Amino acid sequence: MTETMKAELEALVRLADKKVDSEARMPSSSLYKPRKEQITARLDADVLEWLKSQGKGYQTLMNRLLRTQMLEDLQKRKG
């Protein structure tokens, strides 16, 4: 399990059980595959360049970064 996955799991553990299903999805793993939606998004050119420079899977990285931010935000709102 990667450090990112561990952090996502820890954030989910801190959420109330009833909120896990309604506000957040389980972290990506071999056991759970969240539904993906295709979108069109505009990113700053330097941000996209940095993402792509991280190697193959830059869209997965983008999703992981956004998920981490989402879970942190949900935790802050919980108080």
Sequence and secondary structure as in RCSB ss.txt:
>XXXX:A:sequence
MTETMKAELEALVRLADKKVDSEARMPSSSLYKPRKEQITARLDADVLEWLKSQGKGYQTLMNRLLRTQMLEDLQ
KRKG
>XXXX:A:secstr
  HHHHHHHHHHHHS HHHHHHH    SSSS             HHHHHHHHHT S HHHHHHHHHHHHHHHHHH
HHH 
